[in-house]
Amino acid sequence: MPLFYRVAADVLVLLHMAYVLTVVLGLPAIWIGIWRQQRWARNFWWRCGHLSMILIVVAEVWAGITCPLTTWEFQLRELAGQKSYDGAFIANFVHDHLFYEAPPWVFATVYTTFGLLVLTSFVVAPPNWPKSRKSSPTAS
């Protein structure tokens, strides 16, 4: 069973990194997409999802909450009998690049600034609102 928990923790850290990359790389991708007049860059659902993702991170840091993905990963590692991080090569690489040691105010400042940039881009280059679907006329 420890192998299951170790693999689950490794998968979770990869999903965590995917979340981070989506947030971080999403903003420049949106800016480039808007500059190149790509339709996807103004997609309402993509933009709202991206904004929601960073707002969750900002809310966690201001509330002093550890990311649930981090907490879950550490719990899985503990269940796997791992005292320190020593997952598979790729998961170890991702983990080393995902977690940094810094005072909490640094993270709060960086996350809040990034969140404001995403919010600003949302206002300056707003998404296209979804078109409402009119109900089809019913035959009488």
Secondary structure, 3 states (H helix, E strand, C coil): CHHHHHHHHHHHHHHHHHHHHHHHHHHHHHHHHHHCCCHHHHEHHHHHHHHHHHHHHHHHHHHCCCCHHHHHHHHHHHHCCCCCCCCCHHHHHHHHHHCCCCCHHHHHHHHHHHHHHHHHHHHHCCCECCCCCCCCCCCC
